[in-house]
Amino acid sequence: MKLIIQLNDSWEIKKFAPFDQVDADTLNTDAEGSEGENGWIPTSVPAQVHEVLLREGLIEEPSLLGKGKECLWVAEHDWIYKRTFSAAELQDQKAYLHFKGLDTLVDIYLNGKHVAYHNNMYVPARLEVSGLLEEENILVVHIHSPYAYMQQADYPKDWTGKIRPSRLIRKSDQDFNDYLGAKPYLTRMGIYDTVSLEVVDELEIVDNDLSFRLLEGYEQGLVTAKVSGAGFAAGSTLQLTIKSPDQQVVAQHNTPISSEGAESWTYTCELVVPDPLLWWPRGYGEQPLYEVSVSVLVNGEAKDLNVKRIGFRDVKMVQPLDFVINQKQIKLWGAQSAQLQGITHCWNNEKSNQLLDLLENANMNSQRVWGGADRYDDAFYDEADQRGILIWQEFFHDYGMYPDTLPYRELCRKEAEYQVKRLKHHPSLLFWCGGNECFMGAEFELPGEPYIGGEIFLEDYKSVCETLDPDRYYHINSPYGGAYCNDPLAGDTHSYTNTWYVPGADYPIMIAEEIRTSPPSLKSFVRYMGEERAWPADYSGQITRNSKYPWPDTWTERTSAFGWRKIPPIELFYDADDLPSAVYKFGAAHGHYLRKVLENNRRGKPSESPDGERICKGHFVCRWNDSWPVIYGSMIDYYMEPYMPYYAVKRAYQPLLLSFDVQNFIYLWAVNDSANDVEGTLYVKLFDPLSNVFVQELEKCVQVRSGESNLITNLNEFKQFSRTYILYAYLVDAQGELIARTHDFVDIERHMRFPEARIAMEINGDQLTLSTDQFARCIELSGNHEGDEFGWLFEDNYFDLLPGEVKQVNILGRHTKGTITAKAYYSPFTTEGGFTR
């Protein structure tokens, strides 16, 4: 069997000046350097340079204000990773060094011999070292400074002002700017994934190109494996085995391997799976996964093995970005993710799974893997398969033009081929996309200028996808389509309607980004800003014509991409006179805005024209997560705490939605994005919060089929009423169980007065039961255990409650005991209870 020796421990790193004449012999010496940043520093990998230096106390935390600037020297130097390893009795074997992730410009030496130069962080390096191994070996990885490279690289004059010099390198754009929050930027470098030595046992599997589809009628599933390998031995056999989700063999095929004198071989095998179980997106059914294993055997002994898991589903795009899966129209409700961590490109699977847990809790069924993000690990896509999360997968390009030289295009093409082959077997992968805002960014920044590098997206990636994964849709870029790149009437659109006027923005086909800016929760904000900078003593909270920003000047130190221009409608809320009220104003306004936009898109058509199909096919909030402490548009902050608008999005994405549309008339809609038809009794009421009574009511029988958005009624029979009243509606099934509810205001919040509600709270195990004596505006749940306010997570939060309602909320998060507090924002009264899991 192939022997895989992990080489992740016992590394050392050291700083070198760029362009130093450091030959292989010098790199391999064991001479002791001085201690600290100028000497050899022990580490394991994956670990990038900044991580190692921070752990050793040689730099301060780059996320602290001003400390990122102090770290700029790191990437202005070269860094050497080296280690020794034993390979006794392996010298005569066919062997490979496998680097899964190198960032980015790298020379690799083994025992003083230069083995390879690598220059793309998005693809692995697998290097044959047969004949180079000794009993004791010295492996050296020389990471070159990207800035030194850019100083010497050929940069055509006609690219000036159009193509960033950093794009000469196939490396993350986010290593050279502050968009995600690094100040001024943090250029990561080093080994960010595992390193291993692979020793071949006679023959091996080099590639397993797996595809699958349902045959007509869904009574059979067809699996096609194009398997490439190397090596030969007498009695060699290629075996393909498919196991059902309960691990029963449902199909198997054996093929003798004939070398015919060649060192490499390729076989294509097809297997039919009878009565396949269907894989469904989240919320529409189960996610059964079949195990497809490919092995090579010699006289029955396994020599190599490759295992992948697939799910049988039928995907058709019937209109632009309108997907039908297993003959069911599926709307995409999700978020656009960013890099998981700011200091490193290393994968953090625990954090990724926590973010997926939060995504599921927010009623999302899809995730857009942004072109500015890292290369996500295989484990992420395995999780998406198991959870039924649909993936919009972009290639690694972001905002603006790119080099168009043939060598650069070839780098991108190989990168795309690797990505497609790596991921195409995942049932969660919905479609490919060329990148983020590449054409739109150029169109916005350089109107009328010919686009440089368009062949990458219009020809190269398109060709790769059509050749290697012809059954999946390839989207040129996001956004793309129509009279201009960001046209909401023809393709997908990025919603910056508070800074741009966008014709047709109310009912777009697909919103791929919806962003507004607000700070995180109070505790997170104070943690990274400090109280003095979060609310300077001389700041009044007023916004006048002389105000440069809509917040304290100090906040601007922590935002990016002109975040102060992308604020939500804070004018609908009371002015802030202290930090808590400022955090509330921005968070509540952010949540209010997203709720209104999402509900409008969920309804999908105007109340004045309620017939016909829904126009909007999906919506993605932006961003999903913070990589750095930053004031921008995320749902999950740097400390993994949800922002206030996260919960507004959760409620707006609930599969069965009741939604008021308050305009010249008041309308009530029911939207059913669940798998099943719904029927029940709808109650619509008017509540007077000042007298604490319901003053009017209507009742209707309602039926909403799966996938439909129906205008149920208007509220004309309520006639004229006070704008202080609150709209309230709820739907119960035949057994009287509550299956949906909503409420809304008919005036803006800054015109309203809310009572001082007292919350009743019971804690039973992992569940809270809450009620109120009066209307409770924005109940915040918080926890504390011995001073630790972080890591408390609640199924719902920042919600309103009416008298007579009983709300149950599950207690999530990492804490097993502590004190839980409930408080309505406009009330001085708090309720506390002890919690033990």
N, C-alpha and C positions, 0 to 999 in steps of 0.2 A: 504494500500500500504506500502511496505517496507519503513521504515524511515531511511534516511541517514543523520547523523549529522556530519558535517565537524569539525575536531579538529585541524585545521591548525594554529590557532592564540593562543596568550597568553602562549607561551612556555618560559622556562628559561633553560639555560645551565650552567654547572659548571665543572671545572677541578677537577679530583681526581687522586691520585697516584695509579698505578696498584697494585693489590693485597691488597689494603686497606680493612680492615674488615668493610665494609659498609653494614650493614644489611638493610632490607626493611624499618624498622622504622626510621632509620637515614636518609635514602634517602627521606622519605616522610615528614620530619620535615620542618617547615617554618622558621627555624632560619636564620637570616640575615647573609650572608657572607660579607667579605670585598669587596670593589668595585674593578673593573678592572678584569684582567684575573683570579684572585683567588676567585671572587665572582660570584653570579648568574647574568647572562647576559640575558636580555630579547630578544626574537626573535620570529619569526613565522617559520613555515615549509611549504614546503620543504626549508631547508637550512642546509648546512653542516658546520662543526665547523670552518674551515678556512674562509668561507664566513662571518660568524658572527663576528669572531675576526677582520677581515679586515674592516668590516663596522663600528665596534666600535673603530677602530684605535689602536687595541692591537697587530696587526702585520702589517708590511709593505707589499706592493703589492709583492706577491711571484714571479711574472714574471720579476721583476727587477733583474739585475745581482747581485748575492750574497745574495739576500733576501730569496731565497728558503731554503738555508742552515740554516738561522736563524729561520725557521719555523719547523725544524725537531722535536722540543720538543712537538709539538701539538699531533702527533700520538704516541708519547712515553708515553702519559698519557691516562687514562680513561676519558670519558666525560659523564655527566648525563644530559639528557633532562627530564624536568618534567613540568606538567601543571595540573590544576584542571578543572573539568567540572561538570555541573549539569546533573542529570538524573532523575529528579522528575517524579514519576509515571511510570518509566520504569523498576523498580527493578524486577518486576515479568515477564518481557518479555524475549523472547529468543533474545540474542544480541551477536554481534561480534565486536571486534576491528580489523580494517583492516589497516595494514601498507603496502603501496604499494612498498616502497623501503627503506630498512634498510642496512646500510653499517658499519660493516658486522657482528661482533661478539657481540650479543646483548642479555641482559637479560631484560625482561619486567615484571613490577610489577603494579598491580592495587590494590589500598587501602591496601598496605603492603603485598599482597599475590603475590608470584611469579607465573606468568601466563605462560611464555614460554621462552625458549632459542632459538635464531635464529642465523644461521651461514652461510647464503648464500645471497650475495647482489643481485643476479639475479632473485630471486623469492620473491613474497610478503609473508606477514605473516597475515593470517586471523585466529583470536583466539576467541574461544567461551568464553564469560564472563557472561553467564547466571547465575544468582544467586549471582554474585559478585558486582553488581552495587549498589550504595547507592545514597541518594539524592545528596550529594556532594562527588566527587570522586577525587582521586589523582592518576595520571598516571605517571609512571617513566620508562624511557628508558635508560638503562645503556649500553653505547657503550664501549667495552673493547679495549685496545690497541692491535693492531695486533702484535706489537713487543714483548710485554709481553707474548702473547700467543705463539709465535714462540720459545721463550726462554724455555718454559716448555713442548712444544709438542714433541711427539715421532717422531724422525727423523732417520730412519734406516741408518746405516753407508754406505751401498752399494748405497745409493742415492747421496752421497757426490760427488760434481762436475758434477752431472747429472740432478738433480731436484732442482730448487731454493726453499729454505725454505718457501718463501712467497706462494708457490703453495699448501701448506698445508691448505690454506684458500681459499674458493671460493669467491675471490675478484679480482678486476681488476689488471692484471700484471703491468699496467701503473702507479699504485700507488707505485711501488717499483723500478722504473728505470727512466732514463732520455730520453728514446727513442723519446717521443713526444716533448721534449724540456725543461721539468722541471729540474732545476739544484739545487742540485744533484738529487732530486726526491721530490715528494709531495704526501704523503700518506693521502688521504682523508678519512673522517669518519663522520658518523652522519645520520640524516634522510634526504633522498634525493627525497622522493616523498610524496604524501598526506597521511594523517591519518584521519580515520573516524570511527564513531560508527554506526553500522548497526543494526537496530531493526526489527526483522522479524514479519510480520503481518500474523500469522497462518501458512503460507507455503511460500517457496521461491524456486527460480531456483538456483541450485548450479553450474551446468555446462551446456553449450549449445555447443555441439560438432557438428559443421556445416560443411558439405561438399556439393559439387555441381559439376555437369558435364553436358556436352552437349551429347545428344543422337545422334545416327547415322543420318546423314543428317542435323543436326543442327536445326531441326524443333521443337525440344522440349528440355527444360533444366530440369534436375532432381536435386532437392534439398533434401538432407537427413539431418535431425536434430535428433541427439541423445541427449535427454534432461534429465538431472538428477536433482532431487529436494529433498526437505526435508519438512516434515510436512504434515498434512492432515486436511481437514475440509469437512463436508458434503456439497455436491454440487460443489466440486472442478472440474475444467476443465482446460486442457492444450490447448492453442490455438496457432496455427502457421499461420502467415499471411505473404504473399509476395506481395510487391507493386512494380510496374514498376518505371522506372526513373521519370515518370510524376505523381507519387503517386497514380496510379490507382491499386486497388486490382486485382491481376491476379490469385491468388490461396490462398485457406484458408482451414485449417483442424482443427477440434475440437475433443479432446479425453477426456472422463471422467477419472479422477484420482481416482484410487481405492487403498486404503492403505493396505488392507488385514493385518492390524495390524502392518505393518512396518512403521518405521519413515522416511525411504527414498524410493524413487521410480525412475524408469528410463523408458522412452518411446522413441521409434524410430518412427519418422514420415517421410513419403516421399510425396513430392508434385511435380507435373509436371507443368512447365511454358510453355505455347504454344508460338511458334515463338519468342524465346528470341533474344533480340538485342545482338550482339557480342561486347565484350570488346576487344579493340586492344591496343597493345603497342604504345607508343608515336611515332607519325609520320606515323602510318599506318591506323588510323581511330579514331573513338570516344571511349569514356570510359563510357558507360552507366552502372549505378550501380542500382541494385535491393535491396530494403530494406526488410530484413527478420526479423520479430519480433516474439519473443516467449513470451507469457504471461501466467500466471496462474491466474485463476479467481475463485471466490467463489460466486455462485448465481449471476454471471454477474459482480461482482465487482473485479477490477484488484488488485491483491496482490503483484505481482512482474512482471518485464518486462526486457527482454534482446533484444537489437536491434543490428544487424550486417548488413553490406552492402557487397554484392557480385557482381561479374561480370562474365558473362558466356564466357569462352574461352576454346579452345581445345589446349593443349600443348603436344607435342610429342618430345622426344629426339631421333632423327633418327641415329645419330652417337655421339661419345663422345663430349659433350658440343655443339652440333649442334641442335638448337631448331627450331621446326616448330610450329607456333601458328596460329590456324584457317586456316591451310593448306598453310601458308605463311612462308617461311624460314626467320628467323629473326636473324641478326647479333647483337651482344651485343657491343655497344660502350659506355663506361662509365668511372667511377672513383671509387677508393676505399676510403671510408670515414673513418674518425677517430673520436675520442671523440669531442663533440662540444666545451667543455670548459675545461681548465686545472685545475681550482681551485675547481671544483665541478662536481659531477655526476648528479646534478639536470638537468632536461630537460629544454631547452630553445626553445620553439616552434617557436618564432619569428625568431631566428637565423636559425633554421632548415629550415623554409620556405624560408628564404633568400638564403640559400645554394641550395635549390631545384630550386629556380628561376635562379640562376647562372648555375646550371647543365643543365637546359633547354636551357638557352641562349647559352651554349657551344655545342648544338646539340647532347647531350647525351640521350640515351634511357634506361640506366640502372645504377644501383649503387650497389657496393659490400659493404655490411655491415661487416666490418673487425672483425675478432675474438678478436682483442685487443680493440675494441670499447666498449662503454657503452651499456646497454640495451636500445634500442631506444623505445620511447614512442609510444603508439597506434596511436597518431595523425600523426606521420611520415608515417605510413603505409596507413592511410586514405588518406593522401596527395598523396602518390605514386599511390594509386588506381585511384584517380581523375585525375592525370596528365599522367598516362600511363607509369610510370617509373618501369622497371622490377628490382626486388630485388634479389640479390645473398646474402642469409642470412647465416652467420656463427654462430656456437655456440662459447662460450666465452673461447677460448684457443688460445695461441700464442707462437710460437717458442720453440720447444724442448719437453722434456719429462714431464710426469705428474705422480702423485702418482697412484698406482694401487691397493690400499687397497679396500676392499669391501665397507666400509662406505663412502669412497671418491667417488667411482663409483656410489653409490646410490645417493649421493648428485647431481652428474652430471646428472644421469638419471632423477631424479625428475625435475631438472632444464630444461632439454630438453623436458620433457612431458609438462611442463608449457608453454614453448616457442611455441611448435608445436600447442597445443590447442589454444593458444592465437592468433596465426597469420595465421593458415592454411586457413581461409576463405578469405584471401585477394587475389584478382586476380593478384595483382602486384608481389606477392611472386613467384619467378620462381623456385628456388631450394634451398635445404639445403646443408650446408657444415660443416664438423666436426670442423674446426678451421683453423688457419693460421700458416703455416710453422712448424707445430709440428714435423712431420717426417723429413722434409727437414732440419730443424734446428739441429736436432740430427744427421742426416746423415752428415751434414757439420762440426759440432763441435766435434762429437764423432764417426768418421767413424769406422764401424765394430762392434760397441757396440750394444748389444740387446736393442731394444726400450722398455722402461718402460712406462706402461700406455696405450699401444696401444689398449687394449680391449675397452676403452672408445669410440674410434672412429670406430674400426672395428666391434664391437659387439653391445655395448650399444646404441649408437646414431643411428646406422643402424637399430636396432630392433625397437627403438621408432618411427623412421620415417616410417618404413615399416608397423608398426601396426596402428599408428594414422593418417598417411598421405600417404597412399600407392600409390597415383597417382602422387606424386612428386619425382623427382630425388634427391637422397642423394649422395653427393660427399664426399669421405672419408676425404679429407683435401685439402688445397691449399698451394703449388702445390702437385699433386699426380698422379702417373701413369707412366708406361713405365719402362725403364731399370734402372732408378733412379728417385727420387721423382720429380726433376725439369726438367724432360725430355720433351722438347717442341714437340717431335714427337708423343707423346702418350696421354698426359693429358694436364693440364694447366701448365704454367711456370711463374716464376718470373724473370723478365729480369734485371740481373745485369751483362750484357755482357761487361761492362767496367772494371769489377773486376774479372769476371770468363770467361773462354772459354766454350761456350755451343754449342755442335754440333747441327746443324739444327735450330739455333736461328732465321735465316732470315725469315722462313715461319712456325711459330708455329701454333698449333691448337688453342690455347687460351693464351693470355697474361693476367694473373690476376693481375700483378703488373708491371708497367714500371716506373722506378724511376731514376732521375738524380737530382743533387743538385745545387741550385742557391739561391741567396738572394732575398728577396722581392723587391718591388719598392723602389726607393730612399727615398721617404718620410717616408715609413714604417721602412726602415732599420735605418735611422737616428733617428727615434722616439724611438726605443728600444736600439740601440747601442750607440747613441751619436756620434757626428761628430769625436771626437778625437779617439774613439775606432774603429769606422767604417773605418777610414783611418789614421793610426798613422803617425805622421809627418816624421818619419824616414823610412817609407816604400816606396820603389821605384816602385813597381808594376811588377818588373821583376821576372821571375821564372827561377832559375838556378839549377844546380845539387846539390847545397848546400841548396836549399829551402826545409824546412820540409813540408810545406803546399803550395798549389797552390794559396793562398790568405794570407792576414795578419794574424799573429798568433792570434790576438784578435778575429777574426771571429770564430776560433775553439772553443772558449768559448761558442759559441751559436749554435754549431751544435751537432749532435748526430749520433750514429751508424756508425762511421767512414765516415761521410758525405764527407770529403775531398777526399776520394777514389772514390766517385760516381759522380764526376763532369762530365758535358757534354763536347763536343769537343771544348774547349775554344781555342785550337791551331789554329782553322780555322778563328779566329777573331784577330783584332789588340790588341796588348798589352795595358794594362790600365796604365795610368799615373796619374789618380785621381779617386776619389770615383765614380762620375757619369759614367766614362768610364768603371770602374770595374763592376758596377751593370749592365751596358748595355752588356758587354762582356759575363758575366755568363748568364744573362737572354736571350740574343739573341741565345747563343749557346744551352741553354736548349730548347728553342722554335724550333730551327733548328733541333735538334736531334729528338724531339718528332714528328715534322712534317714528317721527312723522315721515321721514323719507322711506324707511323700511316698510312701514305699513302701507304707504302709498304704492310702493313697488310690489308689495305682496298682493294688494288689491289688483294692480296691474292695468287698470282702466279708469277713466273718469266717471264720477257718479252721474254726470249728465248723459253719459253714453255707456251704460253698464253691460250692454250685450256684447257678444263676441269673445274672442280669445284674449287671454292676458298678454299684454305687450311685453312686460319685463320677464326675462327668463332666469334672472339670478342677480345676486347682490353680494359684494365682498367688502366688508369693512376694512379699513386700513388705518394703522397697522395692527397686527395681532399682538405683537410682543415687543417690549423694549430690550435692546441689546446693551444700552447704557442708561444711566439716569438722565432723563431728558423730558422736556415739556413739548410734547407733540401730539400725535393722534392715536396712540395705542389703546388696546383694551386690557393688556396685562403689563404691569410695570416691571422695572428692573429687579425688584425683590419678589417677583411672582405674585404680587397682590393685584386683584382686579381693580380697574378704574371704575368709577361710578357708572359711566355709560355702558360698561360691559353688561350690566344687568338690564339696562334698557334694551340693548340688542337681544339679550336672551329672551325677554318677553315678546319683542317684536318678531322673533324667529320661531315662536312656538308653533308647532304644526297646525293646530286648530286655532285660528285667530279671529277674535271679534275686534272690529276696528270702526271707530267713529270718524267720519269725514265732516269736519265743521267748516262750513263756508257760508254761502248765501242761504242755503238750507242745511240742515243737519241730517246726515245719512248714517246708517249702520250697515256694515258689511260683515259677512262671514267668509273666511278663507280657509280652505281645507287642503293642506299639503301633507296630510297623513295618508296611510295606505288604504284606509277604509272610508266608506260613506258614513256620514254622521246625520242623525236626526234627533230632535229633542224639542223642548219647550224653551223659548227665549223670553226673558223678562228684561224690560228696559225701564229704568227709573230715573227720576230727578231727585237729587238730594240737596237739601239746604243745610250747609255746614254751620250756619249761624244759629238756627233753631234746632239743629241736630235731628231733623226728621226728613223722611221721604215725602215728597209733595205730589208726585204724579207717577203713574205706572201704566205700561201697556204690556200685553202678552201675545206671543205669536208662536205657532208651530213652525218648525224650521227643518229643512232637509238640505244638506250640502254634500254633493258627491265628491269623491276623492279627486283632487286636482282642480276643483272649481273655486271660483271667487264670485260670490253672489251678493248683490245688493238686496238686503233683507227688507229694509223699511226706511222711511224718513220719519222725522219726529214732529211733523207738522201738527199732529193732533195735540201736542203739548202747547201749541200756540205760543204766545209771548210769555217769557219768563225771565227772571233775574239772571244777569251774567255771573252772579256769585254762586249759582247752583252748579252742582257737579253731575255730569252724565255718568250713568252706571248701567251696565248690562251684563247678564250672565245667562249661560245656556246649561240646562240640565237634561240628562238622558231619561229614558223611560223609567228607570229605577230611582230617579230623583237625585242622582249623583252629579255634582258640578263637573262639567267637562271644559268649560271656557268662561272667562270673565274679562271685562275691561272697564275702564272709566276714563273720563277725559274732562277737561275744562273748556269753557266757552269764552274765557277771557285770559289775558296773559297773567303770569304769576305775580308780577309786581303790582297788579291792581287788586290782588286778592288778600284777604285776611284769613288766617287759619287758626283754629282753636288750639288750646293747650291740651293736647290729648295725653291720656294716661294709658300705657300699654300693659295688658295682662299677658304674662308669659309663663308657660309651663315647660319644663325640660324633662323629657322621658327618653333616656338613652341617648341616641344620636339625633333626636328630633325635637324641634321647638314647636310649640303651639301658641299662637299669638292672636289676640283680639284687642279691641280698643273701645273706649267709651265715647269718643268723638272722632271726626275725620282726622286721620294721622297722615300728615304729609311727610314723605321720605323718611321712613323708619330705617335707621342705620343699626345693623347688628355688628357688634365688635366683641372681641375676646381678650382676655389677659390672664397670663399665668406667670406669677412671680416677675412681673414687669415685661414679659414678652408679649408684644401686641401683634407680632408677625406670624404668619403661618396659620392664621384662623381663616377658614373658608366656609362660606355658607351657600347653600343651594340657590338662594335668592337673597337680595339685599337692596337697600335704597328703594323700597317699595312703599306705596300708599295702601292704606287700609280704611275701610268704612265700618261704622258701627254695625254689628250683626254678622260681619264676616269673621270666619275662623280660618287662619292661615297656618299651614304646617310647612316648616322649613327644615331640611336635613342639615345636620352639622357635618361638614367635611373637614379637610385640612389635617395637619399632622398632630395637633394637640390631643391629649387624652384626658386632660382635666384643666380646670381653670374657672374663671368667672366670665359669664356672657352678659352683655348689656344691650338693651334695646331702647332707642330714643327716637322720637319724631323730631325732625329738624326744627320746627317752629315751637316746640314745647320745651319748657324747662325741666320736665319730669323724666327721670330715667328709671328703668326697671332692670334689676340685676338678678341673676340666678347662678347657682353652682352647677358645674358640668363635670361629670366623670363618665368616660367612655367604658 
